[in-house]
Amino acid sequence: MWLANTLTVARIPLAAVFLATYGRVEWSILVIVLAAATDALDGRIARRARARSPNAGHAGEWLDPVADKVFVFVVLGSIVAHGDAPWALAVLVLARELVIVPLGIAYRFMLVSRPPVEHAFQADALGKATTIVQLAAVLALVTRAPVVGPVLAVAAAVLGLAAAVHYVVRAKSSY
């Protein structure tokens, strides 16, 4: 699990690298691609490790979404702070996180007296599609694609809110 967790945590320093190098489009694209690669690989590696050792740690289950959110918030904050996109587009791209983070916290507090339902907020196909569209929207904003950026931001918001609703329904049905 150490390799999967290392890949997951790598997105946090990658966010710092993005912040430090923002303005050089090729560097921004490279950092986003590296972050996407770590996100794609960490889950696969963790699942293989878990298949070999079912008692492997579960740190990645909470590290992964934290690293994802730190990365996307820093990246979008950098873009907006440099005046390359309006904050409204960033909010659209972040729609899922802006809804799911408070819901996830409330969910944990409601279940203080008993263990939470395993995997209630685990990403599924809809969540993964949202992440892909979010990254595409960020790439469009970085490359200053005037039409594509807003379209992808709206698509990320629609998919993200649908994913958030789906997570809530799934958590409620297993409650």
C-alpha positions as CSV (number, residue, x, y, z in Angstrom):
1,M,0.0,0.0,0.0
2,W,2.9,2.3,0.5
3,L,3.3,2.8,-3.3
4,A,-0.4,3.6,-3.8
5,N,-0.4,6.0,-0.8
6,T,2.8,7.7,-2.1
7,L,1.2,8.2,-5.5
8,T,-1.9,9.7,-3.8
9,V,0.1,12.1,-1.5
10,A,2.2,13.1,-4.5
11,R,-0.7,15.3,-5.7
12,I,-0.2,17.7,-2.8
13,P,3.4,18.7,-3.8
14,L,2.2,18.6,-7.4
15,A,-0.3,21.3,-6.5
16,A,2.6,23.4,-5.0
17,V,4.6,22.9,-8.2
18,F,1.6,24.0,-10.3
19,L,1.3,27.1,-8.1
20,A,5.0,27.9,-8.5
21,T,5.1,27.3,-12.2
22,Y,1.7,28.7,-13.3
23,G,1.9,30.9,-16.2
24,R,4.1,28.6,-18.2
25,V,1.5,26.6,-20.1
26,E,3.7,23.6,-20.8
27,W,4.6,23.2,-17.1
28,S,0.9,23.6,-16.1
29,I,-0.1,20.9,-18.5
30,L,2.7,18.6,-17.4
31,V,1.7,18.9,-13.7
32,I,-2.0,18.3,-14.5
33,V,-1.1,15.2,-16.5
34,L,1.2,13.9,-13.7
35,A,-1.6,14.4,-11.2
36,A,-4.1,12.6,-13.4
37,A,-1.6,9.7,-13.8
38,T,-1.1,9.4,-10.0
39,D,-4.9,9.4,-9.6
40,A,-5.4,6.7,-12.2
41,L,-2.6,4.5,-10.8
42,D,-3.0,4.8,-7.1
43,G,-6.4,3.0,-7.0
44,R,-5.3,0.2,-9.3
45,I,-2.2,-0.4,-7.2
46,A,-4.2,-0.3,-4.0
47,R,-6.7,-2.8,-5.3
48,R,-3.9,-5.2,-6.3
49,A,-2.3,-4.8,-2.9
50,R,-5.6,-5.4,-1.2
51,A,-6.2,-8.6,-3.3
52,R,-2.8,-9.9,-2.1
53,S,-3.3,-8.8,1.5
54,P,-6.9,-8.2,2.5
55,N,-5.8,-6.7,5.9
56,A,-3.8,-4.0,4.2
57,G,-4.4,-0.5,5.5
58,H,-7.3,1.8,4.5
59,A,-5.5,5.1,4.7
60,G,-5.9,5.6,0.9
61,E,-9.7,5.6,1.2
62,W,-9.5,9.0,2.9
63,L,-6.1,10.2,1.5
64,D,-7.2,10.0,-2.1
65,P,-10.2,12.4,-1.9
66,V,-8.2,14.8,0.3
67,A,-5.3,14.9,-2.1
68,D,-7.8,15.3,-5.1
69,K,-9.5,18.2,-3.4
70,V,-6.3,19.9,-2.4
71,F,-4.9,19.6,-5.9
72,V,-8.1,20.9,-7.7
73,F,-8.6,23.8,-5.2
74,V,-5.0,25.0,-5.5
75,V,-5.0,24.7,-9.3
76,L,-8.2,26.5,-9.7
77,G,-7.2,29.1,-7.1
78,S,-4.1,29.8,-9.0
79,I,-5.9,30.2,-12.3
80,V,-8.5,32.6,-10.8
81,A,-5.8,34.5,-8.8
82,H,-3.9,35.2,-12.0
83,G,-7.0,36.5,-13.6
84,D,-7.1,33.8,-16.3
85,A,-10.7,32.6,-15.4
86,P,-13.6,34.1,-13.5
87,W,-14.3,32.7,-10.1
88,A,-17.8,31.6,-11.4
89,L,-16.1,29.0,-13.7
90,A,-14.0,27.7,-10.8
91,V,-17.1,27.3,-8.7
92,L,-18.7,25.3,-11.5
93,V,-15.7,23.0,-11.8
94,L,-15.7,22.6,-8.0
95,A,-19.5,22.0,-7.7
96,R,-19.1,18.4,-6.6
97,E,-16.5,19.2,-3.9
98,L,-18.5,22.2,-2.7
99,V,-21.5,19.9,-2.1
100,I,-19.9,16.6,-1.1
101,V,-17.3,17.9,1.4
102,P,-20.0,19.3,3.8
103,L,-22.2,16.3,3.2
104,G,-19.3,13.9,3.9
105,I,-18.5,15.7,7.2
106,A,-22.2,15.7,8.2
107,Y,-22.4,12.0,7.3
108,R,-19.4,11.2,9.6
109,F,-20.8,13.2,12.5
110,M,-24.2,11.5,12.2
111,L,-22.6,8.2,12.5
112,V,-20.3,8.9,15.5
113,S,-22.0,6.2,17.6
114,R,-21.6,3.5,15.0
115,P,-19.2,2.8,12.2
116,P,-19.9,4.5,8.9
117,V,-21.2,2.5,6.0
118,E,-18.2,1.3,4.1
119,H,-17.7,2.8,0.6
120,A,-20.9,5.0,0.8
121,F,-18.9,7.9,-0.7
122,Q,-16.5,5.9,-2.8
123,A,-16.2,7.1,-6.4
124,D,-18.1,5.1,-9.0
125,A,-18.3,5.6,-12.8
126,L,-20.2,8.9,-12.4
127,G,-17.6,10.2,-9.9
128,K,-14.8,9.2,-12.2
129,A,-16.4,10.8,-15.2
130,T,-16.8,14.0,-13.1
131,T,-13.0,13.9,-12.3
132,I,-12.1,13.4,-16.0
133,V,-14.3,16.4,-17.0
134,Q,-12.9,18.5,-14.2
135,L,-9.4,17.8,-15.4
136,A,-10.4,18.6,-19.0
137,A,-12.0,21.9,-17.8
138,V,-8.8,22.8,-15.9
139,L,-6.7,22.0,-19.0
140,A,-9.0,24.2,-21.1
141,L,-8.7,27.0,-18.6
142,V,-4.9,26.7,-18.5
143,T,-4.7,26.8,-22.2
144,R,-7.2,29.7,-22.3
145,A,-9.7,27.9,-24.6
146,P,-12.4,30.6,-24.6
147,V,-15.4,28.4,-25.6
148,V,-14.3,24.9,-24.4
149,G,-13.4,26.0,-20.9
150,P,-16.9,27.3,-19.9
151,V,-18.7,24.3,-21.7
152,L,-16.5,21.9,-19.7
153,A,-17.0,23.8,-16.5
154,V,-20.8,23.5,-16.9
155,A,-20.4,19.8,-17.7
156,A,-18.3,19.3,-14.6
157,A,-20.9,21.0,-12.5
158,V,-23.8,18.9,-13.9
159,L,-21.9,15.6,-13.6
160,G,-20.5,16.6,-10.2
161,L,-23.9,17.5,-8.7
162,A,-25.3,14.3,-10.2
163,A,-22.5,12.3,-8.6
164,A,-23.1,14.1,-5.2
165,V,-26.8,13.2,-5.4
166,H,-25.9,9.6,-6.3
167,Y,-23.5,9.3,-3.3
168,V,-26.2,10.6,-1.0
169,V,-28.8,8.2,-2.3
170,R,-26.3,5.3,-2.0
171,A,-25.4,6.3,1.5
172,K,-29.0,6.7,2.5
173,S,-30.0,3.3,1.1
174,S,-27.3,1.6,3.0
175,Y,-28.0,3.5,6.2
